[in-house]
Amino acid sequence: MQLLLKDDLPFVVVTVEYKGKAVDVPNVLVDTGSASTILAADSLIEIGIEPAADDTLHTIRGVGGVEVVYLRKVDFLRVGEVGIAGFEIEVGGMDYGFEIRGILGMDFLRNVGAIINLSEMRLEFGKE
């Protein structure tokens, strides 16, 4: 899959499937420095992912600061033709001051055997 370079950072589009509905989320940063995958809450509302009264809130910290998120297990998270069924994502505001709709973290990248080919600006997969 071709990486999109924005502000010298690698981005992809991810597809999230939840309860029979799917949405493509653009501007998702490929980030080996993030342990987990987080997606912007407003990108997921159309497929029914919203906070629930029984959600446990978690505080995460990173270079962008501190954010409160909730967890949601999605039916499928896919990048191109490769994905993981029953994948747990973090859902948050993602208000970092620039156009970013999510972070594709090491939890996904390791699971699919991702290979980041910077000379060709491609995200390849060892477990296709």
Secondary structure, DSSP 8 states (H G I E B T S, - for coil): -B-EEETTEEEEEEEEEETTEEEEEEEEEE-TT-SS-EEEGGGTGGGT----TT--EEEEEETTEEEEEEEEEEEEEEETTEEEEEEEEEEE---SSS---EEE-HHHHHHTTEEEETTTTEEEETT-
